Amino acid sequence: MLGKNSPTCHPELDEGSKNEIMRHFTSITQLGDLSKALEAAKYVKENPFADQELGRNKTLLMIFFNSSLRTRLSTQKAAMNLGMNVIVLDVNQGAWRLETERGVIMDSDRPEHLLEAIPVMGCYCDVIGVRAFAKFENKEDDYNEVIINQFIKYSGKPVFSMEAATRHPLQTFADLITIEEYKKVEKPKIVMTWAPHPKALPQAVPNSFAEGINMTDYEFVITHPRGYELDPAFTGRARIEYDQRKAFEGADFIYAKNWSAYSGDNYGKILCTDRDWTVDAEKMALTNNAYFMHCLPVRRNMIVTDEVIESPQSLVIPEAANRVVSAQTILKEILGGL
């Protein structure tokens, strides 16, 4: 379970990585000492309004290049809990269409360049959150995180990821908090399983989840059809298993997620939609009465059956609730460095 601490103390994240975290947050690895990060999250969860002076007269600008429900609501709530003002900008609906490529002749429907827009945005806020998915147009650009890195370079303000092309660290932090709260053994078996989806989805959530579990000493298995191998830089020590049922055996947590292909010319493509990979009660019966997790939104009866997601072992709602905790813990650290 989460570490105990007095409600009068303010646990901080790992001192060794604190300067990096307080400036920018784009990867779960920037949490440093995970046990200290979880203690800090526990304090925030138990004392959500204890640090309102920290954000007083500070403004968070949340910029969305892609749609959102949990990320928008939870991050805005987290900022408000810290006393911050919040501005939300949906680039696709509430602003000029923005050009993101350097060197282009701007004769299209994009009248403003990100390189002018970013420093202007920086003038209006103290902290910037950016949500920008992989475009699947250029793998190198996606995996070099071109958009969020431009905000880091040109805004002059602390920047944190609300899901980028390759990672979703606020989601992963919430996932780690949830596992810590619900685990029944010290070193649970965690299984991340691919499941079918009708659209090509980014690798950001599975990449980030794998990166986060690799920070623990938990047993970690990733199962997916052949051709859906993720970047080894993220999967790390995880055991890759192509037999989903075998992977589920004895599992304590099942984390279901779809992702498109990563490797070679198949990058961003759907290779199969085999419904045999849907998480159902028969497969969950192979586990150690495992909890079911998913970041949401979820395609019912493609990713997971109604029976499983509505079962007492489903953690999708507590997991979503912990998105406020993860965002608030990170924002608190960033504000502490202003």
N, C-alpha and C positions, 0 to 999 in steps of 0.2 A: 504494500500500500504506500501512498504518498508519505514522505517523511513528516514527522511531527515538528511543529514549531509554535512558539507562543504567538498569540494574536497581536502582541505589542511589538514584535520584532519585524524587520523588513528584510527577509532573505533576498540576496541578489544573485544574479547569474555568475558563472565562473569568472573570477577576476582576470585570469589569463587571457580570456577572449572578450572581456567587457568592452574595451575601446572599439573593437570591430563591430560588436553587436549594437552598441549605442549609436553608431554612425549609420550603418546599413545592415539590413537583414535579408539575405537572399537564399540562404541554405540552412537546413536544420543543424548542420555540423557547427555552425557558429554559436550554438548554445553552449559549447564547451562542456563542462562537467554536467552530465545529464541529471544526476541526482540533485544537484543544486538548482538546476533549472526547474525540476519538478517540485522542489520545495518552494521556489518562488511562485510557481503556478498555484500551488495549494494555498499559499498566503493570499494571492489575488482572489481565488475562488471564495475563500472564507471572509474576505474583507474587500468587497468590490468597490466600495466608495471611500476607502481610507486614504487615497492619494489624489483627491480632486484638486488640491492646490498645485500639484505637479504640472497639470495641464492648463491651469488657469491662464487666460489670455494667449493661449497657443492654438494654432489652427492646423488641423489635418486636412490635406487635400487628397481625396481618393479618386484616382483616374482609372476609368474602365474602358479598355479597348474591346473587352468581351463581356457578355452578360454575366449576371451573378444574382444569387439570392442569399445564401448563407454568408458568403464572404462580405457582401455589402452590409447586410444587417448586423452581423456579429462585430465587424470591425468598427462600424459607426457606433454601436452600443458600447464597445470597449473604450473608444475615445471619449464618449460622453461620460462614462464612469470615471474617467480621469480628469474631467472638467474641461475638455477641449471643445473648441468650435470645430465644426466639420463642414467641408465643402465637398460635394460629390459631382464629378463631371463624367458623363457618358459621352465619350468622344464620338460615337456613331450617331448620337441623337441630339446632343446639346452643344456641339462645337463644329467648326470647320472640319472637313475631312483633312487629315494630316498626312503629308508625305513623310516617309521614314527613310528613304534611300538618299544617300549623298551623291551629288553629281548628276542627278537627273534634270532634264529640261521640264520644268513644271507647267506643262500645257494640257494637263488632264483635269479631272474634277477635284483635285486636291490643292486648294489655294494657299495653304499655309504649311510650312516645313516644321517638323518636330524640333529642329535645331533653334528656331526662334521661339516656338511655343514653350519649350521646356524652361528656359530661363525666365520667361514671363510668368509661367506658373509658379516658379520658385519665389517670385516677388510677393505672392499672395498667401504664403503659408510658411509653416515651420517644419512640417514633416510631410512627406509624400508617400502614399501607397499606390502601387501600380499593378494592374492586372492586364497581362498581354500574353495570349496563348501562342503556341507554335502555329506558324502559318502553313507549314508543309510545302512551302515553295522552294526553300533552300535549307537543307539540313545544317549546313555550316552556320548560317545566320541564326537558325533556331538554337543550336547548341552553343553558340557564342553569346546568346542572350542579348542580341543587338539592341532591342528596345529598352529594356530596363537598365542596361549599362549606359545608354545615352542619358537617361534621367540621373543616374549616379554621377556621370561625368559633367553634365551641363547645368543641373538645377541648383547646385550650391547648397542643397538641403539633404538631410537624412532621408534615405529611400528604403522602403521595405516592400517585399514581394507579396502581392495578394493572388498569386499564381502567375508564374512566368512560363516560358517555353519548355523548360526542362525540370522545374521543381515547383512544389506548392508547400513551402515550409510551415505556414500557419496551420494548414490542414494536418500535416505530419505531427506537429507539436501537439495538436488536439488529440490525434490518434494515440500518441505516446502517453498523454495524460489519462486517456480513457483506459488503455491497457493497464496502466499502473493502478488505477482505481478498482478494476474488476478482476485482476489476475488472482488465481487461487493457489498458484504455486510460484516459487521464487523465480524459476526459469521456465516460463511457458513455451509451448511450441506454437509459433506463429506461421500461418500459411497464407501467402498472398496468391490468389487464384485469378487468372484471366477468365473472363466470361463474355459471351457474345453481345454485340451491340450493332445497330443498323448504320451507325455513322463512324467515320474515322476519328478517333479521339487521340489527344496528345499522350505522351508518356510521362507527363509532369507528375501526376499523383503517384503512380507506381514507382517512378524513379525516386521520388522524395521519400515515400514510405520505406522503400528498401534502404535508402541512405540512413533513415532514422532507426530502423530496427538493427542495422549494423553497428549502431552506437551502443547497443545493449549486449548482454551475453545470452540472450534468448536463442533457442533453436529456431532457425529461420529457413523456410522452404518456399520457393516460388514455383508455381505450376502453370503451364500454358501449352498450347499446341506448338509443334515445331514451326519455326519461322517467326515466332513472336518474342525471341530473345531480346532482352533489354541491353542497354549499354553496360558492359561489365564494370565500368567505373562506378556505377550505382549498385549493381547487384552484389558486388563484393564477395563476401564469404557465404552467401546464400546457396543452398543446395537447389539445383534446378531439377525438377521432376516433371516428365511429360505425361505421366499417368496421374490424372487428377484424383481418382479414388485412392490410390496409394499414398498420395501426398496428404490427403485428409486424415489418414489413420492416426489416431491419438492426438490430434490437434486441439489446442486450447482456445485459439482464436482463428477465425476464417475471415480474411480481408479480401473481398471481391472487388474487382475493378477491370474494366475493359481498357485496352490500349491498342493502337495501331502498330504496324510493323516498324521496327527501327532500322534494320540492317539493309545496306546496299540500295539497289534500285527500288526496293519495296518500301522505302521510308514513307510513312504516312498512309500506307495502303491497308485495306481490309483484305486479309488472306482467307478468312473463313468466318462463318456465322453459325457454327455447329452448336445447336441447342443442347447437345449432350453435355456441354460445359456449364450449363445453367446450374446454379447452386440450389439444390432441392433437399427435401427432408431425408431422402434415402442416402444422400452423400453426407449430410450432417450427422446421420446416425453412425457413421464411421469414426467420428471424432470423439474426443473426451468431453462430451456435452459442451462443445465449443460455443463461444459467443460469435455472433455474426456481425461484421462491420462493413460499412460502405460509406464513402464520403458524401454521397447524394449530389445531384439527383440520380435516381436509379430507375432503370427500365424494368418494371416488374414483369416477371415471367420470361425475361430474357437473361438479365443478370442473376436474378433471384426469384424464387417463387413467392407467392403471397404467404404461403404457410410459414416459410422461414423468416421473412422480414417482419411478420406480425407475431412471431413467437416470443416467449419471455426471454429467449437468449439473444434477441436482436438488440444491438446497442446503437442503432443508427441515430436515435434521438438524443441520448446522452452524449454521443460523439459530436453531434451538431451543436449541442449546448456548450460543449467545451471549446468551441471555436471562439466564443467571447473571451474565455480564460486565456487561450493561447495568444490572441491578438493583444489583449490588455497587458499581459506579462511582457511582451516584446515592446509595445508602445511605452510602457513604464520605463524600461531600460533605455530606450532611445531618448525619452524626455529627460531622463537623469543626466544625459550628456550634453544638453543644450545650455 
